[in-house]
Amino acid sequence: MDAILLQILNGLDKGSAYALIALGLTLIFGTLGVVNFAHGALFMIGAFCAVTVQRLLSFSFVTIDETKTDFLGNPMKVKTPYLESWFGPELGASIIDWSVPIAILFCIPIMLLVGYIMERGLIKHFYKRPHADQILVTFGLAIVLQELIKHYYGANPIPTPAPEAFKGSFDFGVLMGFDPNAIIYPVWRLVYFGFSAVIIAAVFAFLQFTTFGMVVRAGMADRETVGLLGINIDKRFTIMFGIAAAVAGLAGVMYAPINSPNYHMGMDFLVLSFVVVVVGGMGSLPGAVLAGFLLGALESFSSMNEVKALLPGIDQIIIYVVAIVILLARPRGLMGRKGVMEE
Amino acid sequence: MFNMEKRDKKLLIIIAVLALLAPFALNPFPTDSAMAQFNAGYPDLMQRFVIFGIFAIGFNILFGLTGYLSFGHAAFLGVGSYSAVWMFKLLSMNVVPAIFLSVIVAGLFSLVVGYISLRRSGIYFSILTLALAEMSFRLAYSVLTPITNGETGLQVYTNDPQILMGPDSPTVTHLFGLEMRSSYTLDIAGWSFDFAVGYYLSAIIMVAAFYLSIRIFRSPFGLMLRAVKSNQQRMNYTGLNTRPYALAAFVISGMYAGLAGGLLASMDPLAGAERMQWTASGEVVLMTILGGAGTLIGPIVGAGFIKYFENIFSKINNSVLHEWFGFLPDGLENGVIWVLEHFVGSGWHLTLGLLFMLIVTFLPGGLVEGGQRIAKRLRRKGADDDDAPGNKTPAE
């Protein structure tokens, strides 16, 4: 029982990332009708926002400390971050320590802007083109973004640690009444799950309880009629694209401590999140979230040793197997709406 | 001859002549000149041109004719490579059984994948092929290690059975004794031309594959596939089951991919799982679209274009750039180089991505359409506004 619970918990963080990316993909598909293969790249840009903020905050000047010497006998060069000299060593160090959460504030405007530019500059011209063209052009864009990041940040993963307060792990078992040390779970992953739950709730609340969201939902159901009522639906859909980009970016920022960002992480997640979207049902927001968590949990279940002994290699392919079965058995996915991308 | 239209015959002859004379055509600059880095006439690169040409021609039979966008074709190439290397391990280093087996195995595998994937169309088909190919890639890396040798890649070892191996048979890949890597170098006044056996074998197979694709394009079967692309629903309403046709196209293109994989392994008896990754499938999609999907010549143009620029662009580094722009004033020189260095060397993929976006946006017909537009404009200028009806039919 505790082993199963542990696997569910392990699946949560990956599942949260899948759910957030798939949510953004579905928002874009449901509003603009565009299949965005560059969405993984947006997730990656978010992660690199965290890297950039950390680098900016720990930007330092070099002083020579005469009292200490390095191993060659020369006076040692000491790097002091500007922040520590401005705010005093303690406050400065703790600001640097909290760089990942600070990056969230920095990431939102950047991702909104990136999304806005992407939609106005490129995607706008592809509304009327076939889905294959949309896939191809956004695939090209994803390559471009990925190569730019590789050019400026190098090809190696960049470790981006979480704040000291969230490091270490947390004994979940005691809380649930199991033996101590039965279920140990890294704190940051729990934070990630909570964070993504908040984001998902915020997106749903925004769509459900604001006038703007109501108009967007109406536009998703029948774009033409909303347009005929004198509402500029295109402008709102552009904003929704920005929001979807921001959701992917936030997923990326918070994911940076879990997996050191590298330039191809977007492509790695892209394939899986497409599978998630399709399993959830194209155009269904709750479907995307449900499928994200479901597949994340399934993936970690199948990596249990008992399961692997039964079916070797299943942990590598479980997501694809599930996707294939669902696609063939339920053409609309788990919660797909009728008439959306049904063939 | 060959029972073909005049236009197609001309095209086939052009391709055949180009393929035979490639060692000359791709080596326009003397070996010692500064421009020698733009030469592409060495066997390794020329082999890649024709082998990926075969891969793209096959992909085009599926995507260009039926419109089904498969994102998993690299899996067939990988399977082809694996089966070819197994033939080298079990029988002998002769390439003939290897290439045969790779085509057959890839065909069987694509039959299975196609049977499953073709139950859906549109984006669902793309996702299904992607999922199946990614599955085989992952399995090749993990559980199937006894067959694929995992991350190390499959290769021939000296203690392999090789039952057909005589005491004096060559230990490198060969065609009945003719070694693949042997080549003849012709030196003429500063130029040096390589004629490699491996290249010519691949080139002859490519010309044959191209001929077959012309026949498919012009056959009633090809017409049926085009009908599937333009309106599948109407085809179904007329009481015709389109799935067997699409499946046949899928299997044919899978066999082409297997052939390319077998040839890759014949040139260099090594097979790795990374050949099956979905980004490798993306590359053949890029080639086909870049050249012009649905045209006969497009995929070959695209494959050659991408492989050529991949090789040439990635060789240009900062010092080469400094050499070129040394005549500019210092500040300007650094500025120009700062911009250009994004696009060359390891940044070549950036150029490819940008180019691809531009082509998809402005030239949906690919480079072939671009060429046709230019040719049309030139012709119109020559003959004023005498728009002959022949000009309007696209030359495929």
HADDOCK unambig.tbl for C-alpha pairs under 7 A between the chains (distance, minus, plus):
assign (segid A and resid 133 and name CA) (segid B and resid 360 and name CA) 6.78 0.50 0.50
assign (segid A and resid 137 and name CA) (segid B and resid 357 and name CA) 5.12 0.50 0.50
assign (segid A and resid 137 and name CA) (segid B and resid 360 and name CA) 6.10 0.50 0.50
assign (segid A and resid 140 and name CA) (segid B and resid 353 and name CA) 4.57 0.50 0.50
assign (segid A and resid 140 and name CA) (segid B and resid 354 and name CA) 6.63 0.50 0.50
assign (segid A and resid 140 and name CA) (segid B and resid 356 and name CA) 5.90 0.50 0.50
assign (segid A and resid 140 and name CA) (segid B and resid 357 and name CA) 5.35 0.50 0.50
assign (segid A and resid 141 and name CA) (segid B and resid 353 and name CA) 6.43 0.50 0.50
assign (segid A and resid 141 and name CA) (segid B and resid 357 and name CA) 6.76 0.50 0.50
assign (segid A and resid 143 and name CA) (segid B and resid 350 and name CA) 6.64 0.50 0.50
assign (segid A and resid 143 and name CA) (segid B and resid 353 and name CA) 5.40 0.50 0.50
assign (segid A and resid 144 and name CA) (segid B and resid 350 and name CA) 4.94 0.50 0.50
assign (segid A and resid 144 and name CA) (segid B and resid 353 and name CA) 5.20 0.50 0.50
assign (segid A and resid 144 and name CA) (segid B and resid 354 and name CA) 6.39 0.50 0.50
assign (segid A and resid 147 and name CA) (segid B and resid 347 and name CA) 6.62 0.50 0.50
assign (segid A and resid 147 and name CA) (segid B and resid 349 and name CA) 6.65 0.50 0.50
assign (segid A and resid 147 and name CA) (segid B and resid 350 and name CA) 5.48 0.50 0.50
assign (segid A and resid 275 and name CA) (segid B and resid 127 and name CA) 6.96 0.50 0.50
assign (segid A and resid 312 and name CA) (segid B and resid 143 and name CA) 6.52 0.50 0.50
assign (segid A and resid 313 and name CA) (segid B and resid 139 and name CA) 6.74 0.50 0.50
assign (segid A and resid 313 and name CA) (segid B and resid 142 and name CA) 6.51 0.50 0.50
assign (segid A and resid 313 and name CA) (segid B and resid 143 and name CA) 5.32 0.50 0.50
assign (segid A and resid 316 and name CA) (segid B and resid 138 and name CA) 6.13 0.50 0.50
assign (segid A and resid 317 and name CA) (segid B and resid 135 and name CA) 5.50 0.50 0.50
assign (segid A and resid 317 and name CA) (segid B and resid 138 and name CA) 6.94 0.50 0.50
assign (segid A and resid 320 and name CA) (segid B and resid 131 and name CA) 5.30 0.50 0.50
assign (segid A and resid 320 and name CA) (segid B and resid 135 and name CA) 6.55 0.50 0.50
assign (segid A and resid 324 and name CA) (segid B and resid 128 and name CA) 6.35 0.50 0.50
assign (segid A and resid 343 and name CA) (segid B and resid 121 and name CA) 6.68 0.50 0.50
